[in-house]
Amino acid sequence: MRILIAEDEKKIADFIRRGLKEEGYAADLAASGPKALELATENDYDLLLLDLMLPGKDGFAVCSELRAAGFSAPILMLTAKDTVEDKVKGLDSGANDYLTKPFAFEELLARVRALLRTRPGESSLVLKAGALELDLPAHKASLSGRELELSAKEFALLEYLVRNKGRIVTRTMIAEHVWDINFDTGTNVIDVYINYLRRKLEKGRAKGVIQTVRGKGYVLKPDV
């Protein structure tokens, strides 16, 4: 899953980004309101973490403009303002949730997981594709009850494939959701990670789970 962090305090932004990356999320940074609008309209994000006190354009304006433009991903507002009026204004501008600073990173992660489950068809903490199961909070994957040893990036890639089981996903789609804005599209990194997953799934006695669709991309069988 790919997240945009709109936060002008570098120390806080770097802390959130580092923590999210450790959890397997791809994350981009925007240090101003206009930059947040630019990135959110040019890229496909699964979630926006939006600080209210952004330079150039505040979070309320960014949120309202994105919703007016059709931005449908969940928005979590982050701010030191904790009055009822500010919370109401934030939610009325189009935010899905509101978290006041300072906050525990564990709470931020819990809210991120909850918001990602608000999307159509995403209501469980466990994703399944036949005998393949992904425990999202624990970041663990198992096949027929046997745990698979996956790196954070392998888990993120497998999660995206499971969420789209039975559908062809292109390399561009994978790059947009599993890697961040610095991803080099000229490399074969995606193919390398697909092969990593294939080998680990085959060790779990599941062959042909991830199929290559020539000229298009990859598809995960829905009945692993």
Residue pairs with C-beta under 8 A, 6 or more apart in sequence:
1 25
1 26
1 46
1 47
1 116
1 156
1 159
1 160
1 177
1 178
2 25
2 26
2 27
2 28
2 43
2 44
2 45
2 46
2 176
2 177
2 178
2 179
2 180
3 20
3 25
3 26
3 27
3 28
3 45
3 46
3 47
3 48
3 49
3 112
4 27
4 28
4 29
4 30
4 36
4 39
4 40
4 43
4 45
4 47
4 48
4 49
5 13
5 16
5 17
5 20
5 27
5 28
5 29
5 30
5 49
6 30
6 33
6 35
6 36
6 48
6 49
6 50
6 51
6 54
6 59
6 62
7 13
7 16
7 29
7 30
7 31
7 49
7 51
7 54
7 78
8 31
8 32
8 51
8 53
8 54
8 55
9 51
10 31
12 101
13 29
13 31
15 105
16 27
16 49
16 105
16 108
17 27
17 29
19 105
19 108
19 109
20 27
20 112
21 27
21 152
22 152
23 109
23 139
23 152
24 139
24 152
24 153
24 155
24 156
24 159
25 112
25 156
26 156
26 177
26 178
26 179
26 180
27 180
28 39
28 43
28 45
28 180
28 181
30 36
30 38
30 39
30 40
31 54
31 55
32 54
32 55
32 56
32 57
33 54
33 55
33 56
33 57
33 58
33 59
33 61
33 62
34 56
34 57
35 56
36 48
36 50
36 54
36 57
36 62
37 57
37 62
37 65
37 66
39 45
39 181
40 48
40 62
40 66
40 71
41 66
41 69
41 71
43 176
43 181
44 173
44 176
44 177
45 73
46 73
46 74
46 116
46 119
46 177
47 73
47 74
47 75
47 76
47 112
47 115
47 116
48 66
48 71
48 73
48 74
48 75
48 76
49 76
49 78
49 108
49 112
50 59
50 62
50 63
50 75
50 76
50 77
50 78
50 95
51 59
51 77
51 78
51 79
52 58
52 59
52 60
52 77
52 78
52 79
52 81
52 86
52 90
53 59
53 79
53 80
54 62
57 65
59 77
59 79
59 90
60 89
60 90
60 93
63 75
63 77
63 90
63 93
63 94
63 95
64 93
64 94
66 75
66 94
67 93
67 94
74 96
74 97
74 115
74 116
74 118
74 119
75 94
75 95
75 96
75 97
76 95
76 96
76 97
76 98
76 99
76 111
76 112
76 115
77 90
77 95
77 97
77 98
77 99
78 99
78 101
78 103
79 86
79 90
79 98
79 99
79 100
79 101
80 100
80 101
81 100
82 100
87 98
90 98
91 98
96 115
96 118
97 111
97 114
97 115
99 107
99 108
99 111
113 125
113 136
113 137
116 122
117 123
117 124
117 125
122 163
125 135
125 136
125 137
126 133
126 134
126 135
126 136
127 133
127 134
127 136
127 159
127 162
127 163
128 134
128 162
129 162
129 165
129 220
129 221
129 222
129 223
129 224
130 221
130 222
130 223
130 224
131 143
131 144
131 206
131 224
132 141
132 142
132 143
132 162
132 201
132 206
132 209
132 224
133 141
133 142
133 143
134 140
134 141
134 155
134 158
134 159
134 162
135 141
135 142
136 159
139 152
139 155
140 147
141 147
141 148
141 150
141 155
141 158
142 148
143 201
143 204
143 205
143 206
143 224
144 204
144 205
144 206
146 204
148 200
148 201
148 204
149 200
150 158
150 197
150 200
151 196
153 178
153 193
154 193
154 196
154 197
154 200
156 178
157 174
157 178
157 193
157 194
157 197
158 197
160 169
160 174
160 177
160 178
161 169
161 197
161 210
161 218
161 220
162 220
164 220
165 220
165 221
165 222
166 219
166 220
166 221
166 222
167 219
168 213
168 216
168 217
168 218
168 219
169 217
169 218
169 219
170 216
170 217
171 185
171 190
171 191
171 217
172 185
173 217
174 190
174 217
174 218
175 183
175 185
175 190
179 189
183 189
194 210
194 218
197 210
198 209
198 210
201 207
201 209
201 210
201 224
206 224
208 221
209 220
209 221
209 224
210 218
210 219
210 220
210 221
211 218
211 219
211 220
211 221
212 218
213 219
